C-alpha cells in the first residue's frame, strides 16, 4: 500500500513539475490509474495519429444529423430492393422505389433521422 501511495504521489509531483506555470489549469492535467500503474499526462498533448482529439472550440459530430439520399438508397438495397432509385425528396421524407421479389415496391424514410428510419 505504501508503494502505491508513494508511486502515485511521485507521479502527481512529476506532473505538477512539468506544467508550465503561466498556462496551467485543472483541465490540462490528467492523472490515470491503470493496470500499468499511475500515469500523469497533459490534457492538450493529444496526437491525432494515435487517438481521437476533441477540443471544446472544435466540436464536431461523428454521425450526420439527417438521412441523405445516398444513405436511403443504401438502406433500401440492404432491405432487398433491387434497382432502387430516389422517387421523391420531400421536407420530411425520402421516397425510394424499386423491385423486390418481382413486384414494384416503394419505401419512405425519415429525412431527419440519421439512421434513415422507415416511415411506412
C-alpha positions in Angstrom: 0.0 0.0 0.0 2.8 2.3 0.9 4.5 1.7 -2.5 1.3 2.5 -4.4 0.9 5.8 -2.4 4.5 6.7 -3.0 4.2 6.0 -6.7 1.0 8.0 -7.0 2.5 10.9 -5.1 5.6 10.8 -7.2 3.6 10.7 -10.5 1.5 13.6 -9.3 4.5 15.7 -8.3 6.2 14.9 -11.6 3.1 16.0 -13.4 2.9 19.3 -11.5 6.6 19.9 -12.1 6.1 19.6 -15.9 3.1 22.0 -16.0 4.0 25.5 -17.3 3.1 28.0 -14.6 1.6 30.6 -16.9 -0.9 28.5 -18.7 -1.8 25.7 -16.3 -5.4 24.9 -15.4 -7.1 22.0 -13.7 -8.4 20.7 -17.1 -4.9 20.4 -18.5 -3.7 17.8 -16.0 -4.9 14.2 -16.1 -4.0 11.5 -13.6 -4.7 8.0 -14.8 -4.7 4.9 -12.6 -4.5 1.9 -14.8 -3.0 -1.6 -15.0 0.4 -0.3 -15.6 0.3 2.0 -12.6 -0.4 5.6 -12.2 0.4 8.0 -15.0 0.2 11.7 -15.5 -0.3 13.5 -18.8 -1.3 16.9 -20.1 -4.8 17.2 -21.4 -3.7 19.0 -24.6 -1.0 16.7 -25.7 -3.2 14.7 -28.0 -1.6 13.1 -31.1 -4.3 12.7 -33.8 -2.4 9.9 -35.4 -3.0 7.6 -32.5 -6.1 8.8 -30.7 -9.2 10.9 -31.3 -8.6 14.5 -30.2 -11.5 16.8 -29.3 -11.3 20.3 -28.2 -14.2 22.4 -26.9 -13.9 25.0 -29.6 -13.7 22.4 -32.4 -16.7 20.3 -31.6 -17.8 18.0 -34.3 -20.3 15.2 -34.6 -19.3 11.7 -35.6 -22.6 11.0 -37.3 -24.6 13.1 -39.7 -27.8 14.7 -38.4 -30.0 13.8 -41.3 -30.6 10.9 -43.7 -29.0 11.7 -47.1 -30.4 10.3 -50.3 -27.3 8.1 -50.7 -27.9 6.6 -47.2 -31.5 6.0 -48.1 -30.5 4.1 -51.3 -28.0 2.0 -49.4 -30.6 1.1 -46.8 -33.1 0.2 -49.4 -30.6 -2.1 -51.1 -29.8 -3.7 -47.8 -33.5 -4.3 -47.3 -33.5 -6.3 -50.6 -34.9 -3.8 -53.0 -33.3 -4.2 -56.5 -32.8 -1.3 -58.9 -33.5 1.2 -56.1 -33.9 4.8 -57.1 -34.9 8.0 -55.5 -38.5 8.8 -56.4 -39.1 11.9 -54.3 -37.3 14.0 -51.8 -39.7 16.0 -49.5 -39.2 18.2 -46.5 -39.7 15.3 -44.1 -39.1 12.1 -46.1 -37.2 10.5 -48.9 -39.1 8.0 -51.1 -37.2 5.2 -52.7 -38.8 2.8 -55.2 -37.6 -0.4 -56.9 -38.3 -4.1 -57.2 -38.4 -6.8 -54.6 -39.4 -10.4 -55.3 -40.7 -9.4 -58.7 -43.1 -6.7 -57.5 -42.8 -2.9 -57.5 -42.1 -1.6 -54.0 -42.0 1.9 -52.6 -40.5 2.8 -49.2 -40.3 6.1 -47.4 -37.5 7.0 -45.0 -37.5 9.7 -42.3 -35.2 12.5 -43.6 -34.4 13.9 -40.1 -33.2 10.7 -38.5 -29.6 9.8 -39.1 -30.5 6.1 -39.2 -33.0 6.6 -42.1 -35.9 5.2 -40.1 -38.6 3.6 -42.3 -42.0 5.5 -42.2 -44.3 3.1 -44.0 
